[in-house]
């Protein structure tokens, strides 16, 4: 496997990790808002 095939794989893994992190962050924020809303 040369560098040309390895780089798109790393880029795809990076995008998957970024999307996963963004979704976890958004879900955490939504959970915090719901908890705050129900607690008040």
N, CA, C and O atoms as CSV, one atom per row, in Angstrom:
chain,resi,resn,atom,element,x,y,z
A,1,UNK,N,N,0.863,-1.190,0.000
A,1,UNK,CA,C,0.000,0.000,0.000
A,1,UNK,C,C,0.897,1.236,0.000
A,1,UNK,O,O,1.736,1.395,0.886
A,2,UNK,N,N,0.727,2.085,-0.962
A,2,UNK,CA,C,1.549,3.294,-1.019
A,2,UNK,C,C,0.842,4.461,-0.344
A,2,UNK,O,O,-0.273,4.321,0.159
A,3,UNK,N,N,1.498,5.603,-0.339
A,3,UNK,CA,C,0.963,6.766,0.358
A,3,UNK,C,C,-0.330,7.299,-0.227
A,3,UNK,O,O,-1.142,7.899,0.477
A,4,UNK,N,N,-0.519,7.070,-1.548
A,4,UNK,CA,C,-1.734,7.595,-2.168
A,4,UNK,C,C,-2.983,6.888,-1.685
A,4,UNK,O,O,-4.041,7.510,-1.596
A,5,UNK,N,N,-2.892,5.600,-1.369
A,5,UNK,CA,C,-4.063,4.872,-0.879
A,5,UNK,C,C,-4.259,5.061,0.618
A,5,UNK,O,O,-5.379,4.951,1.118
A,6,UNK,N,N,-3.186,5.344,1.327
A,6,UNK,CA,C,-3.279,5.439,2.777
A,6,UNK,C,C,-3.886,6.773,3.218
A,6,UNK,O,O,-4.610,6.826,4.213
A,7,UNK,N,N,-3.598,7.835,2.492
A,7,UNK,CA,C,-4.063,9.150,2.915
A,7,UNK,C,C,-5.586,9.296,2.875
A,7,UNK,O,O,-6.153,9.806,3.841
A,8,UNK,N,N,-6.281,8.876,1.810
A,8,UNK,CA,C,-7.752,8.979,1.851
A,8,UNK,C,C,-8.371,8.154,2.970
A,8,UNK,O,O,-9.399,8.542,3.525
A,9,UNK,N,N,-7.758,7.017,3.311
A,9,UNK,CA,C,-8.285,6.223,4.420
A,9,UNK,C,C,-8.186,7.000,5.726
A,9,UNK,O,O,-9.135,7.026,6.510
A,10,UNK,N,N,-7.046,7.630,5.959
A,10,UNK,CA,C,-6.890,8.427,7.178
A,10,UNK,C,C,-7.843,9.610,7.175
A,10,UNK,O,O,-8.384,9.982,8.217
A,11,UNK,N,N,-8.048,10.204,5.999
A,11,UNK,CA,C,-8.977,11.332,5.912
A,11,UNK,C,C,-10.395,10.870,6.220
A,11,UNK,O,O,-11.135,11.559,6.922
A,12,UNK,N,N,-10.779,9.705,5.700
A,12,UNK,CA,C,-12.116,9.185,5.984
A,12,UNK,C,C,-12.278,8.863,7.463
A,12,UNK,O,O,-13.315,9.162,8.055
A,13,UNK,N,N,-11.263,8.257,8.060
A,13,UNK,CA,C,-11.337,7.966,9.496
A,13,UNK,C,C,-11.415,9.250,10.313
A,13,UNK,O,O,-12.116,9.307,11.324
A,14,UNK,N,N,-10.694,10.280,9.874
A,14,UNK,CA,C,-10.762,11.565,10.564
A,14,UNK,C,C,-12.142,12.178,10.489
A,14,UNK,O,O,-12.653,12.704,11.478
A,15,UNK,N,N,-12.754,12.109,9.295
A,15,UNK,CA,C,-14.113,12.632,9.148
A,15,UNK,C,C,-15.103,11.840,9.994
A,15,UNK,O,O,-15.995,12.420,10.613
A,16,UNK,N,N,-14.952,10.520,10.022
A,16,UNK,CA,C,-15.854,9.704,10.842
A,16,UNK,C,C,-15.708,10.057,12.318
A,16,UNK,O,O,-16.700,10.158,13.039
A,17,UNK,N,N,-14.466,10.246,12.764
A,17,UNK,CA,C,-14.240,10.611,14.168
A,17,UNK,C,C,-14.815,11.997,14.461
A,17,UNK,O,O,-15.389,12.210,15.530
A,18,UNK,N,N,-14.671,12.942,13.530
A,18,UNK,CA,C,-15.196,14.296,13.738
A,18,UNK,C,C,-16.721,14.284,13.784
A,18,UNK,O,O,-17.323,14.962,14.617
A,19,UNK,N,N,-17.347,13.520,12.897
A,19,UNK,CA,C,-18.810,13.443,12.888
A,19,UNK,C,C,-19.313,12.772,14.158
A,19,UNK,O,O,-20.314,13.197,14.736
A,20,UNK,N,N,-18.612,11.714,14.595
A,20,UNK,CA,C,-19.006,11.037,15.829
A,20,UNK,C,C,-18.892,11.981,17.021
A,20,UNK,O,O,-19.787,12.037,17.863
A,21,UNK,N,N,-17.785,12.723,17.088
A,21,UNK,CA,C,-17.588,13.649,18.201
A,21,UNK,C,C,-18.639,14.751,18.190
A,21,UNK,O,O,-19.146,15.138,19.243
A,22,UNK,N,N,-18.967,15.255,17.008
A,22,UNK,CA,C,-19.993,16.298,16.916
A,22,UNK,C,C,-21.354,15.762,17.347
A,22,UNK,O,O,-22.097,16.454,18.043
A,23,UNK,N,N,-21.689,14.540,16.941
A,23,UNK,CA,C,-22.992,13.983,17.317
A,23,UNK,C,C,-23.066,13.724,18.818
A,23,UNK,O,O,-24.103,13.966,19.436
A,24,UNK,N,N,-21.981,13.235,19.409
A,24,UNK,CA,C,-21.969,13.014,20.856
A,24,UNK,C,C,-22.100,14.345,21.592
A,24,UNK,O,O,-22.797,14.425,22.604
A,25,UNK,N,N,-21.438,15.389,21.094
A,25,UNK,CA,C,-21.526,16.706,21.723
A,25,UNK,C,C,-22.942,17.263,21.640
A,25,UNK,O,O,-23.462,17.789,22.624
A,26,UNK,N,N,-23.565,17.149,20.471
A,26,UNK,CA,C,-24.930,17.652,20.304
A,26,UNK,C,C,-25.898,16.877,21.190
A,26,UNK,O,O,-26.765,17.471,21.831
A,27,UNK,N,N,-25.753,15.556,21.228
A,27,UNK,CA,C,-26.644,14.767,22.086
A,27,UNK,C,C,-26.447,15.114,23.560
A,27,UNK,O,O,-27.410,15.143,24.327
A,28,UNK,N,N,-25.209,15.374,23.953
A,28,UNK,CA,C,-24.954,15.781,25.321
A,28,UNK,C,C,-25.601,17.115,25.647
A,28,UNK,O,O,-26.168,17.291,26.725
A,29,UNK,N,N,-25.515,18.054,24.713
A,29,UNK,CA,C,-26.152,19.365,24.925
A,29,UNK,C,C,-27.665,19.230,25.005
A,29,UNK,O,O,-28.296,19.865,25.850
A,30,UNK,N,N,-28.253,18.420,24.147
A,30,UNK,CA,C,-29.703,18.219,24.174
A,30,UNK,C,C,-30.117,17.573,25.494
A,30,UNK,O,O,-31.122,17.964,26.088
A,31,UNK,N,N,-29.347,16.589,25.951
A,31,UNK,CA,C,-29.662,15.943,27.226
A,31,UNK,C,C,-29.564,16.937,28.379
A,31,UNK,O,O,-30.382,16.911,29.299
A,32,UNK,N,N,-28.545,17.827,28.326
A,32,UNK,CA,C,-28.394,18.817,29.390
A,32,UNK,C,C,-29.566,19.798,29.384
A,32,UNK,O,O,-30.069,20.166,30.446
A,33,UNK,N,N,-30.004,20.225,28.193
A,33,UNK,CA,C,-31.136,21.155,28.102
A,33,UNK,C,C,-32.411,20.492,28.617
A,33,UNK,O,O,-33.185,21.115,29.344
A,34,UNK,N,N,-32.634,19.230,28.244
A,34,UNK,CA,C,-33.836,18.530,28.715
A,34,UNK,C,C,-33.789,18.362,30.230
A,34,UNK,O,O,-34.800,18.547,30.907
A,35,UNK,N,N,-32.629,18.014,30.760
A,35,UNK,CA,C,-32.494,17.854,32.221
A,35,UNK,C,C,-32.752,19.180,32.926
A,35,UNK,O,O,-33.423,19.215,33.958
A,36,UNK,N,N,-32.220,20.280,32.372
A,36,UNK,CA,C,-32.421,21.593,32.969
A,36,UNK,C,C,-33.891,22.002,32.886
A,36,UNK,O,O,-34.433,22.585,33.825
A,37,UNK,N,N,-34.533,21.691,31.754
A,37,UNK,CA,C,-35.933,22.062,31.539
A,37,UNK,C,C,-36.848,21.282,32.478
A,37,UNK,O,O,-37.784,21.845,33.046
A,38,UNK,N,N,-36.580,19.986,32.640
A,38,UNK,CA,C,-37.438,19.181,33.517
A,38,UNK,C,C,-37.157,19.466,34.994
A,38,UNK,O,O,-38.040,19.296,35.835
A,39,UNK,N,N,-35.965,19.886,35.304
A,39,UNK,CA,C,-35.625,20.138,36.691
A,39,UNK,C,C,-36.180,21.454,37.222
A,39,UNK,O,O,-36.308,21.624,38.435
A,40,UNK,N,N,-36.510,22.383,36.333
A,40,UNK,CA,C,-36.974,23.694,36.802
A,40,UNK,C,C,-38.475,23.737,37.016
A,40,UNK,O,O,-39.013,24.772,37.409
